[in-house]
Every structure is written in C-alpha cells, then in structure tokens.
C-alpha cells in the first residue's frame, strides 16, 4: 500500500495494489472516488480536498483494523 499527497491539487491517493492498471473510476461522493481493475479489484482511493479531511495530509495517520490475511492460491 502506498499513500501519496499532491499539495497543488489537494488530493490524497491510497494505492492498494502495486503495479500499473487500467482502471475505471467510480465516484462515491464529490470528493471520493474508487479505482477498480477490469476484474473488479479495488486498486486505489482518491480523496479530493484532503487538507480539509486530514490534520496533516502529507503525513496522514492510517489505522488498519480487522484485516484478514490473504492466502496465495
């Protein structure tokens, strides 16, 4: 997982999968969109206006809860 912040655009991006993908964006709200691969895997989350949502968008605090381990097939 990688989190990046574009100060000029005031946009935070949380990339969940490594690599480059052709994605379709699904807008959840005016400020949040989700990027999905053709196989419907969630690749990333874009948050616009991040400075209004996070105390320090350049170093956001992230808390991961209730994650299940992935088992390779």
RABEL-V300219 format. One record per residue. N is the residue number from 1. RES is the residue in one small letter. SS is DSSP state (@ for helix, = for strand, . for the rest). NEAR is the number of other C-alpha atoms within 12 Angstrom. Layout:
N_RES_SS_NEAR ; N_RES_SS_NEAR
This chain:
1_x_._16 ; 2_x_=_19 ; 3_x_=_23 ; 4_x_=_23 ; 5_x_=_26 ; 6_x_=_20 ; 7_x_._17 ; 8_x_._12 ; 9_x_._17 ; 10_x_._22 ; 11_x_=_26 ; 12_x_=_32 ; 13_x_=_31 ; 14_x_=_28 ; 15_x_=_24 ; 16_x_._22 ; 17_x_._20 ; 18_x_._14 ; 19_x_._13 ; 20_x_._13 ; 21_x_._20 ; 22_x_._16 ; 23_x_._21 ; 24_x_=_19 ; 25_x_=_22 ; 26_x_=_20 ; 27_x_=_16 ; 28_x_._14 ; 29_x_._14 ; 30_x_._12 ; 31_x_._22 ; 32_x_=_22 ; 33_x_=_24 ; 34_x_=_27 ; 35_x_=_29 ; 36_x_=_24 ; 37_x_._20 ; 38_x_._13 ; 39_x_._12 ; 40_x_._16 ; 41_x_._20 ; 42_x_=_25 ; 43_x_=_29 ; 44_x_=_32 ; 45_x_=_33 ; 46_x_=_33 ; 47_x_=_31 ; 48_x_=_28 ; 49_x_._23 ; 50_x_@_28 ; 51_x_@_22 ; 52_x_@_14 ; 53_x_@_18 ; 54_x_._19 ; 55_x_._13 ; 56_x_._16 ; 57_x_@_26 ; 58_x_@_20 ; 59_x_@_17 ; 60_x_._19 ; 61_x_._12 ; 62_x_._14 ; 63_x_._7 ; 64_x_._8 ; 65_x_._7 ; 66_x_._6 ; 67_x_._7 ; 68_x_._7 ; 69_x_._7 ; 70_x_._6 ; 71_x_._5 ; 72_x_._4 ; 73_x_._3
